[in-house]
Amino acid sequence: MRSPLQQTVRRATTTLAIALTSALVPCSAHAAPTPLDSFNVDPSGVSVSGISSGGYMAQQFLVAYSSSLRGAGIVAGGPYYCAKGSVVTALTDCTTPTVLNPPDVNQSIQATENYASRGAIDATSHLRNAKVWLFSGSKDETVYPIVMDKLDEYTRHYVTASNIFYEKTIPAAHSMVTDDYGFACDHKGDANNASDNFINNCNYDAAGKILAHIYGPLKSQAARLRGTFVNFSQSEFIADPVSHSMNVNGYAYVPAACDEGAKCRVHVAFHGCLQYPERIGDAYRVHAGYNEWADTNRIVVLYPQTTASSTPTAYNPKGCWDWWGYDDANYATRDGRQMHAIKAMIDRLSAGWRPGPIGAPAQLHATGSATDSVSLAWAASAGPRLAGYNIYYAGSAGGPYKLAANTSETSATVGSLATGTTYYFLVRAIDRRNAESSDSNRTSAATSMSPESVPIGPVTLATP
């Protein structure tokens, strides 16, 4: 039987071969957003849609940028500039009006003409050929059907009647309606119930109908998605986004064909109030119904995100889009901060596909070690469609190198290593199709010896 000292020394000298038998070495790293990429986008194929505050946002975005949009889908929204910069008006006339105070269509038309004459929005002549799809649930108690009726009236003032579709017979409560996901169609969401995501199953595919109305007949939707969800930083497009009630992160669904350079279109899907990710997670961007159609019809779906805010400068506790001026007096024009940020995202997506591989990471070096781990850092790779990095390790400089883990950061800690052992590392960048770059430089580092594993030398006893 081994003594405790022998057992300690044995643990310290465990062979590297045993350490390398693990198929995957744990790596402590957290996912991070990547830059928003650009694609081969048909400039005539950009469109928007939204639900609730996102419906208002989609409608005002169409009016402001009509020269560069093909159309819009609006679920439970209302006429342009309905709130007139007032949250009180937004929560009464523009959502739950009495028969005596519905939205004033003439006022919306006048505001539109005034902004157009000042060049704050695109010329209204561009609206004539827009494709507009409208939906009002007959049981919507949050945005009354009469508000959508007024939006229909406003739209018909500018848009060719044959380009407008208006559905208002579905018995849906206030929600994004789908044909296979969510609560019962007439389920009334509760703002105080965190499980309510305001997505209802009405056996009615609103997302598919929006896209088909705007783009024409579609190929059958995908049974299994082949594309990729992209997490990108919205701070690239609006400084300090949280101060403007926009989330730090935004998302996009990118079909595989678009990633590979095919000509594609862009659709922006605005979520509604209380549908920001801290509250409902990924429910909207995964289950609203757009991705399955986008996958087979080469449509990049942009999911910009808000966040709840209770600051005096942007009081928006329900995470709504700015359609009444909580952040910006110019909210309904091209100068609106949120509007400008979304347009910049669209412009980035439309800037052209960049062929070629991603570059290899550089300057790989160890930043520290412990008894069972080594910490690494490296310079970021350049190139399109960067998704992250694969970290490899070996017991000798010549290899063989095995995959330790992957990360979207430019640093990581590789763990579960043997104590007091030298390891060799390299890193490769990966794109969203899992193609790897060439190798980074190689670096080595040794794990440290634990105090208990240090051999004990001769002991000299002092004489009394």
C-alpha positions in Angstrom: 0.0 0.0 0.0 1.4 3.4 -1.0 2.0 6.0 1.6 0.3 9.4 1.4 3.5 10.9 0.1 3.8 8.3 -2.6 0.2 8.9 -3.6 0.9 12.6 -3.9 4.0 12.2 -6.0 2.1 9.7 -8.3 -0.7 12.3 -8.8 2.0 14.9 -9.7 3.6 12.7 -12.2 0.5 11.3 -14.0 1.5 10.8 -17.6 0.4 13.3 -20.3 -0.9 10.3 -22.3 -3.6 9.8 -19.7 -4.4 13.6 -19.8 -4.8 13.4 -23.6 -7.3 10.6 -23.6 -10.1 13.1 -22.9 -12.1 13.8 -26.0 -12.8 17.4 -25.0 -11.0 19.6 -22.5 -13.3 22.0 -20.7 -12.7 25.6 -21.7 -14.0 28.6 -19.6 -15.2 31.2 -22.1 -18.4 33.1 -22.8 -20.1 33.7 -26.1 -19.6 37.2 -27.5 -21.3 39.0 -30.4 -19.5 39.1 -33.7 -19.5 42.0 -36.2 -22.6 42.1 -38.4 -21.6 40.8 -41.8 -22.5 41.9 -45.3 -24.1 39.9 -48.1 -25.0 39.9 -51.7 -28.3 41.7 -51.2 -30.8 42.6 -53.9 -31.4 46.3 -53.1 -35.1 46.0 -54.3 -35.6 43.2 -51.8 -35.6 45.0 -48.4 -38.7 45.0 -46.2 -39.9 45.3 -42.6 -42.6 44.0 -40.3 -43.5 44.2 -36.7 -46.0 43.5 -33.9 -47.4 46.2 -31.5 -44.7 48.8 -30.9 -42.8 46.9 -33.6 -45.8 47.4 -35.9 -45.7 51.1 -35.3 -42.0 51.0 -35.8 -42.3 49.1 -39.1 -45.0 51.5 -40.4 -43.0 54.6 -39.6 -39.8 53.0 -41.0 -41.7 52.3 -44.2 -42.8 56.0 -44.4 -39.4 57.4 -43.6 -37.4 55.1 -45.9 -40.0 54.3 -48.6 -37.5 54.8 -51.4 -35.4 51.8 -50.2 -38.1 49.5 -49.0 -40.2 47.0 -51.0 -43.0 46.8 -48.4 -44.1 46.2 -44.8 -46.2 44.0 -42.6 -47.9 45.5 -39.6 -49.6 43.5 -36.8 -51.5 45.6 -34.3 -49.9 49.0 -35.1 -51.4 52.3 -36.2 -51.1 55.4 -38.4 -47.9 57.3 -38.9 -47.0 59.8 -36.1 -50.2 58.8 -34.3 -48.8 59.6 -30.8 -47.6 63.1 -31.8 -44.7 62.8 -29.3 -47.0 62.1 -26.3 -47.1 58.9 -24.3 -50.6 59.8 -23.1 -51.8 59.9 -26.7 -49.9 56.7 -27.4 -51.7 54.9 -24.6 -55.2 56.2 -25.4 -56.0 57.4 -28.9 -53.4 55.2 -30.6 -54.1 52.0 -28.7 -57.4 51.9 -26.8 -59.5 54.9 -28.1 -63.1 55.5 -27.5 -65.4 55.9 -30.4 -65.0 59.7 -29.9 -61.2 59.8 -30.1 -59.8 57.3 -32.7 -56.5 58.2 -34.4 -56.8 61.2 -36.6 -55.9 60.1 -40.1 -55.9 63.7 -41.4 -53.4 64.6 -38.8 -51.1 61.7 -39.7 -51.3 62.7 -43.4 -50.5 66.3 -42.5 -47.5 65.2 -40.4 -46.3 63.0 -43.3 -46.5 65.9 -45.8 -44.8 68.3 -43.4 -41.9 65.9 -42.8 -41.6 65.1 -46.5 -41.5 68.7 -47.5 -38.6 69.3 -45.0 -36.7 66.3 -46.4 -36.9 64.5 -43.0 -38.5 61.4 -44.7 -38.5 60.1 -48.2 -40.8 61.6 -50.8 -44.3 60.1 -50.4 -44.4 59.2 -54.1 -42.2 56.2 -53.3 -45.1 54.7 -51.2 -47.3 54.2 -54.2 -45.9 50.8 -55.2 -45.1 49.5 -51.7 -46.6 46.2 -50.7 -48.4 46.5 -47.3 -49.9 43.7 -45.2 -52.1 44.5 -42.3 -53.4 42.3 -39.4 -55.7 43.1 -36.5 -56.9 40.3 -34.2 -60.6 40.6 -33.6 -60.0 40.0 -29.9 -57.2 42.4 -29.5 -57.8 44.4 -26.3 -54.4 46.1 -26.3 -54.5 47.8 -29.8 -58.2 48.0 -30.7 -59.1 47.0 -34.3 -60.4 50.5 -35.0 -56.7 51.7 -34.7 -55.8 49.3 -37.5 -58.8 50.4 -39.5 -57.4 53.9 -39.3 -54.0 52.6 -40.4 -55.7 51.0 -43.4 -57.3 54.3 -44.2 -54.0 56.2 -43.9 -52.2 53.6 -46.1 -54.8 53.8 -48.9 -54.1 57.5 -49.1 -50.6 56.7 -50.4 -50.4 53.1 -51.5 -52.1 51.6 -54.6 -55.2 49.7 -53.2 -54.3 46.4 -55.0 -51.0 46.4 -53.0 -52.7 46.3 -49.7 -54.0 43.3 -47.8 -55.9 43.6 -44.5 -56.9 40.6 -42.4 -59.1 41.3 -39.4 -61.3 38.2 -39.0 -59.0 36.0 -37.0 -60.1 35.7 -33.3 -56.6 36.6 -32.0 -55.8 38.5 -28.9 -52.8 40.9 -29.0 -50.0 38.7 -30.2 -47.8 37.7 -33.1 -49.9 34.9 -34.6 -48.4 31.6 -35.9 -49.7 28.4 -37.2 -47.9 26.0 -34.9 -46.5 27.7 -31.8 -47.6 29.7 -28.8 -50.6 30.1 -26.5 -54.2 29.7 -27.6 -55.3 32.2 -30.2 -57.5 34.2 -27.9 -55.0 34.1 -25.0 -54.6 37.5 -23.5 -51.0 38.0 -22.4 -50.2 39.3 -18.9 -47.4 41.8 -18.7 -46.8 40.6 -15.1 -46.4 37.0 -16.1 -42.9 36.2 -17.3 -44.1 33.1 -19.1 -46.3 35.2 -21.5 -44.4 35.9 -24.7 -47.3 37.3 -26.7 -47.0 34.7 -29.4 -50.3 32.9 -30.1 -51.0 29.8 -32.1 -54.0 30.7 -34.4 -53.3 28.2 -37.1 -52.5 31.2 -39.2 -49.0 31.8 -40.5 -48.7 35.6 -40.3 -44.9 35.7 -41.0 -45.3 33.5 -44.1 -48.2 35.6 -45.4 -46.3 38.8 -44.8 -43.3 37.6 -46.8 -45.5 36.1 -49.6 -47.4 39.4 -49.9 -44.3 41.4 -50.2 -42.1 39.1 -52.3 -44.7 37.0 -54.2 -45.0 33.2 -54.2 -42.4 31.5 -52.0 -40.7 28.1 -52.1 -41.9 25.7 -49.4 -40.6 26.5 -45.9 -37.7 24.5 -44.6 -38.4 21.4 -42.5 -35.0 21.8 -40.9 -33.1 25.0 -40.7 -29.7 25.0 -42.4 -28.7 28.6 -41.7 -27.2 30.3 -38.7 -28.3 32.6 -36.0 -25.9 35.5 -35.7 -25.4 37.5 -32.5 -24.0 41.0 -33.2 -23.3 44.1 -31.3 -25.8 46.9 -31.7 -23.3 49.4 -30.3 -21.7 49.5 -33.7 -24.8 51.3 -34.9 -25.9 53.4 -32.0 -23.5 54.6 -29.3 -24.4 53.4 -25.8 -27.5 51.5 -27.0 -28.9 50.8 -23.5 -29.2 54.6 -22.9 -31.6 54.7 -25.9 -33.5 51.6 -24.7 -31.8 49.4 -27.3 -30.2 46.1 -26.4 -26.4 45.6 -26.4 -27.0 42.6 -28.7 -29.0 42.2 -31.9 -29.6 39.0 -33.9 -30.0 37.9 -37.5 -30.9 34.6 -39.2 -28.7 34.0 -42.2 -29.6 31.2 -44.7 -26.7 29.0 -45.7 -27.1 30.2 -49.4 -26.6 33.8 -48.3 -23.5 32.9 -46.3 -22.1 31.3 -49.4 -22.6 34.4 -51.6 -26.0 33.8 -53.3 -28.1 36.9 -54.1 -30.5 37.4 -51.1 -33.1 39.8 -49.6 -33.3 41.4 -46.2 -36.4 41.5 -43.9 -36.4 43.3 -40.6 -38.7 41.8 -38.0 -39.5 44.2 -35.1 -40.7 42.5 -31.9 -43.3 44.2 -29.7 -43.3 45.5 -26.2 -42.4 43.0 -23.5 -40.7 40.8 -26.1 -37.2 41.9 -25.5 -34.7 39.0 -24.9 -34.2 39.5 -21.1 -37.9 38.8 -20.7 -38.7 36.1 -23.3 -35.3 34.8 -24.3 -35.1 33.7 -27.9 -38.8 33.0 -28.3 -39.5 35.8 -30.9 -36.5 35.3 -33.1 -36.9 31.5 -33.1 -40.7 31.1 -33.1 -42.3 34.1 -34.8 -42.3 32.1 -38.0 -39.9 33.9 -40.3 -36.8 31.7 -40.4 -38.3 28.6 -42.0 -39.5 30.7 -45.0 -36.3 32.7 -45.1 -34.2 29.6 -45.2 -35.5 28.4 -48.5 -36.2 31.8 -50.0 -32.8 33.4 -49.4 -34.0 36.1 -47.0 -31.7 37.3 -44.2 -33.9 38.2 -41.3 -32.7 41.0 -39.0 -34.0 40.9 -35.5 -33.0 44.2 -33.8 -33.6 44.3 -30.1 -34.8 46.8 -27.5 -34.4 46.5 -23.7 -36.4 47.8 -20.8 -35.3 51.2 -19.5 -36.4 53.3 -16.6 -34.0 56.2 -16.9 -35.4 59.7 -17.0 -33.9 60.2 -20.5 -35.5 57.1 -22.0 -38.4 55.9 -19.8 -39.5 52.7 -21.4 -40.1 50.0 -18.8 -41.8 47.6 -21.2 -39.0 47.6 -23.8 -41.1 49.1 -26.6 -39.7 50.6 -29.8 -39.8 54.4 -29.9 -43.0 55.4 -31.6 -44.0 58.2 -29.3 -40.7 60.0 -28.6 -39.5 58.5 -25.3 -35.9 58.8 -26.5 -36.0 61.2 -29.4 -38.2 64.0 -30.7 -37.3 63.0 -34.2 -38.3 59.4 -33.6 -40.5 59.1 -36.7 -38.0 60.5 -39.2 -34.8 59.4 -40.8 -33.0 61.4 -38.0 -34.5 59.3 -35.2 -31.8 57.6 -33.3 -33.4 54.1 -33.4 -34.5 54.6 -37.0 -31.0 55.6 -38.1 -29.5 52.7 -36.3 -31.8 50.1 -38.0 -31.1 51.7 -41.4 -27.3 51.4 -40.7 -27.8 47.7 -39.9 -29.6 47.2 -43.2 -26.9 49.1 -45.0 -24.2 46.9 -43.4 -26.1 43.7 -44.4 -26.4 45.0 -48.0 -22.8 46.1 -48.4 -21.8 43.0 -50.5 -20.6 39.5 -49.9 -16.9 39.2 -49.3 -15.5 35.9 -50.6 -12.4 34.3 -49.2 -11.3 32.6 -46.1 -11.0 34.2 -42.7 -7.5 35.0 -41.5 -5.5 33.0 -39.0 -5.4 34.3 -35.4 -2.1 35.9 -34.4 -0.1 36.7 -31.3 -1.2 33.6 -29.4 0.4 33.6 -25.9 -0.2 32.3 -22.5 -1.5 34.7 -19.9 -1.3 32.5 -16.9 -1.5 29.0 -15.5 -2.7 27.1 -12.5 -2.2 23.5 -11.3 -4.7 22.1 -13.9 -5.3 24.9 -16.4 -3.6 27.3 -18.8 -5.0 30.7 -19.8 -4.5 31.9 -23.4 -5.1 35.1 -25.4 -4.7 36.1 -29.1 -5.4 38.8 -31.6 -8.7 38.7 -33.4 -8.9 37.3 -36.9 -10.1 39.3 -39.9 -12.5 38.2 -42.6 -16.1 37.5 -43.4 -18.5 35.4 -41.4 -16.2 34.9 -38.4 -18.0 32.8 -35.8 -15.3 32.0 -33.3 -12.1 30.0 -32.6 -11.1 26.4 -32.1 -8.4 25.9 -29.5 -6.0 22.9 -29.9 -3.5 21.4 -27.5 -0.8 18.7 -27.6 1.8 17.1 -25.4 4.7 18.0 -27.6 5.6 20.7 -30.2 5.1 18.3 -33.0 1.7 17.1 -31.9 -0.6 15.5 -32.5 -2.9 18.4 -31.7 -6.4 17.7 -30.4 -9.4 20.0 -30.1 -9.8 21.4 -26.6 -12.8 23.6 -27.0 -14.2 26.6 -29.0 -15.1 30.1 -28.1 -16.2 33.4 -29.6 -13.9 35.4 -27.4 -10.2 36.1 -28.0 -9.2 34.5 -24.8 -9.9 31.3 -23.0 -8.8 29.0 -20.2 -8.2 25.4 -21.0 -8.8 23.2 -18.0 -8.6 19.6 -16.8 -4.9 19.5 -17.5 -2.3 17.4 -15.6 -0.3 19.1 -12.8 3.2 20.3 -13.5 3.1 19.5 -17.2 4.1 21.4 -20.3 1.4 21.8 -23.1 1.6 23.2 -26.6 -1.3 25.2 -28.1 -2.5 26.7 -31.4 -5.8 28.4 -32.4 -7.8 28.4 -35.7 -10.6 30.8 -36.5 -13.9 29.3 -37.8 -16.6 30.7 -39.9 -20.4 30.0 -39.7 -20.1 27.1 -42.0 -17.4 25.6 -39.7 -14.6 26.1 -42.1 -11.3 26.7 -40.3 -8.5 29.2 -41.0 -4.9 28.2 -41.1 -3.0 27.8 -37.8 -2.0 30.6 -35.5 1.5 30.7 -34.1 2.2 28.0 -31.6 2.8 28.7 -27.9 3.6 26.5 -24.9 3.0 26.8 -21.2 3.3 24.6 -18.1 0.7 24.0 -15.4 2.1 24.6 -12.0 2.9 22.1 -9.3 0.5 22.0 -6.4 2.1 22.6 -3.0 1.1 19.2 -1.7 2.8 17.5 -4.7 6.3 19.1 -4.2 8.7 16.3 -3.1 9.8 16.7 0.5 13.6 16.8 1.0 15.7 15.5 3.9 14.6 16.7 7.3 17.2 18.0 9.8 16.1 17.9 13.4 17.5 20.5 15.7 19.1 19.2 18.9 17.8 20.5 22.2 
